[in-house]
Amino acid sequence: MALTGAVEALEAASEAPATQAYRATITRADGQSETVLVRALSGTTSLSVTIFDPTDTAAAVASAEETINAALAELEKK
């Protein structure tokens, strides 16, 4: 079975000093799958959110950004 893959950088932002995002697409004989990953770095903390086969990439990135911001807010409370 042959597999091919592609990675594309996406725009993302969070409350962290550094945020990056990308979409990975894997194509195989029986179909295609997609993963959106958003990662944020703040000091020694690394947070990442992965969404598998999103129906809307922009909405997936927005959801990941919100999740990361909520986690950062909770960590600041401690």
Backbone torsions as a table, in degrees:
resi	resn	phi	psi	omega
1	MET	NA	126.6	179.4
2	ALA	-88.2	138.5	175.9
3	LEU	-120.7	141.4	171.1
4	THR	-130.2	153.6	-179.1
5	GLY	-141.9	156.3	177.2
6	ALA	-144.3	144.6	177.9
7	VAL	-126.0	135.7	-178.6
8	GLU	-131.0	131.0	175.8
9	ALA	-71.2	142.2	178.1
10	LEU	-122.0	156.7	174.9
11	GLU	-81.5	133.4	177.0
12	ALA	-154.0	153.7	177.7
13	ALA	-148.0	148.2	176.0
14	SER	-147.9	-176.6	178.3
15	GLU	-74.6	-10.5	178.6
16	ALA	-74.4	152.6	178.2
17	PRO	-61.4	-29.2	-179.8
18	ALA	-133.8	129.4	178.2
19	THR	-137.4	136.7	176.4
20	GLN	-138.9	155.6	-179.3
21	ALA	-147.7	150.6	173.6
22	TYR	-152.8	161.7	176.1
23	ARG	-117.9	129.3	175.7
24	ALA	-111.9	131.6	178.9
25	THR	-120.5	125.4	178.0
26	ILE	-113.0	127.6	178.2
27	THR	-114.7	132.1	178.5
28	ARG	-136.0	175.8	-175.0
29	ALA	-57.8	-36.1	-175.9
30	ASP	-96.4	10.4	176.8
31	GLY	146.5	-161.3	-175.1
32	GLN	-136.7	146.4	173.3
33	SER	-132.4	152.9	-176.3
34	GLU	-132.6	144.0	177.0
35	THR	-132.2	133.7	172.9
36	VAL	-111.3	126.9	179.9
37	LEU	-122.4	129.2	173.9
38	VAL	-120.8	127.8	-178.7
39	ARG	-125.4	139.7	178.8
40	ALA	-130.2	141.1	178.5
41	LEU	-120.5	129.0	178.1
42	SER	-140.3	105.9	-175.7
43	GLY	62.4	-123.4	178.9
44	THR	-96.9	9.5	-178.5
45	THR	-100.0	130.1	175.6
46	SER	-120.6	123.9	178.6
47	LEU	-119.3	140.3	175.7
48	SER	-141.8	146.0	177.4
49	VAL	-127.7	128.1	178.3
50	THR	-118.2	131.2	178.7
51	ILE	-121.5	124.7	-176.8
52	PHE	-95.3	133.3	177.2
53	ASP	47.3	55.8	178.7
54	PRO	-68.2	146.7	176.4
55	THR	-81.3	-23.9	-179.1
56	ASP	-137.5	109.7	-176.2
57	THR	-61.7	-44.7	-179.1
58	ALA	-62.0	-41.6	178.1
59	ALA	-66.5	-35.9	178.2
60	ALA	-64.5	-43.8	178.0
61	VAL	-63.5	-44.5	179.6
62	ALA	-61.0	-41.9	177.9
63	SER	-63.6	-42.1	178.6
64	ALA	-64.4	-42.0	177.7
65	GLU	-59.7	-45.4	179.1
66	GLU	-61.7	-42.2	179.8
67	THR	-63.5	-44.4	178.6
68	ILE	-63.3	-44.5	179.4
69	ASN	-62.4	-39.4	177.7
70	ALA	-64.5	-41.9	178.2
71	ALA	-64.7	-41.9	177.9
72	LEU	-63.2	-40.0	177.9
73	ALA	-62.5	-41.2	177.8
74	GLU	-65.5	-40.2	179.7
75	LEU	-66.2	-33.5	178.6
76	GLU	-67.4	-24.7	180.0
77	LYS	-70.1	-22.1	-174.7
78	LYS	-88.2	NA	NA
